[in-house]
Amino acid sequence: MADLHLPGTLTPLFPGLPRRVEVEAATVDDAISELERQWPGLRDRLCEPGPALRMHIHVYVDRERATLATPLEGRSRVDVIAAISGG
Amino acid sequence: MPKTLLVVGTRKGAFLLESDADRRSWSLRGPYCEGWPVYHAVHDAVTGTIYAAAASEWHGSAVWRSNDLGETWTLSSEGIAYDESSGRKVSKVSSLAARNGRVLVGVEAPGIFESKDGGETFSLLSTLAGEPGSEAWDDPANQPPGHLGISALMLDEDDDSRFWAIVQGVGVFETTDDGTSWTPRNRGLRADWPRPHEEVGFCVHRLVRADDTRMYQQNHVGMHRSDDLGHTWTEITEGLPTEFGFAAAAHPHDRDTFYVVPLDPGHGRTMPDGQATVWQTKDAGSSWRPLRKGLPQQDAHLGVLRAAMAIDNYDTPGLYFGTSTGQLFASNDEGESWNEIASYLPPISSVEVAVLD
């Protein structure tokens, strides 16, 4: 099970979505699909058509910058970050 | 006793203000929509639902909705996307029109999406494809920063298949068949720049309707009036301090009375001489008078954006405008006197008013 850490800007949008979620997934894309299954609409908040991660959403797998295609291992830590920006 | 509701969109979420029919004392609630930048927020008078068009830098565009006057909110962007093969992207949702659960959403790149289920799901209604000017607005390289795409949508009171859309920097288009076909409605407008098409190339900031035949608009270069529902336009700028502005409102019971907020036309785009002033015509634009009582008259360098002025429909209508520095002003006597009813909101992008029985 991959260990997902989600940004605080995301969780208020979906009732019951915790900051930390464990999912069974082979890639980052699969992990987001699993979140979408449980919280419909969530994919659109992280991805844009393409599909690709939104410009200001960064994903790290075991501290390495990742894309949707990045594979996950059994105990991967996945950090989803809302980029530090704005004012 | 009726309740008066102001729906305010700001750069940091939506806010609601409530008052009674006297409209003297107001209570404020918010921010809503998790502080997302809200470009336009409206109230569906039939269903009572509030909708807010918002675009987060992080999480993309969506339409928020509340069925309980702001107590709870949810959001959806399901279906608000162009086909990937089109090469077009939705960068923001910028304008709304809602009636009886049908929601029209204007977006950038220019297009209109529709919801028939109260904002749960959306589908593409029209991109105005093939209309003159569309070859330029379909090219992202041609869009200036902050482009809104479809900057406004105006419904017909009686005919659901008829509405008007403003394409920012291009002009007004009317459909009478629910978006299947369009007609540019810009004849007689002034434009001080070269235009590749005779029918378009006009920078219409705000379009308002006075009655069955009369419309007014605040344009980038002048105020204009139409007496044939937008088929032809006549400029009515003379007598105003500047030709530039964004916001406008038409009196609901007197077709000859119209309000605008002239701004300096340069980069500043604030009220001339630091004096906050709403200008009123009561003779369809033949003459204008300033309305200043209660508005700051010194060092008030205020801007008002295109959707940030509204008028209610009481017998003696109230006027409202919000500034790009977060002040909200209200008049309960047709603009004769004003009060500042909120002072420290985020930059205000839209103000709409509803009278609730």
Interface residues (C-beta under 8 A of the other chain):
Chain A: P7 T9 L10 P12 L13 G41 D44 R45 L46 E48 P49 G50 R54 H56 I57 A82 A83 S85 G86
Chain B: E34 S56 E57 W58 H59 G60 A62 L75 S76 S77 E78 A81 Y82 E84 K89
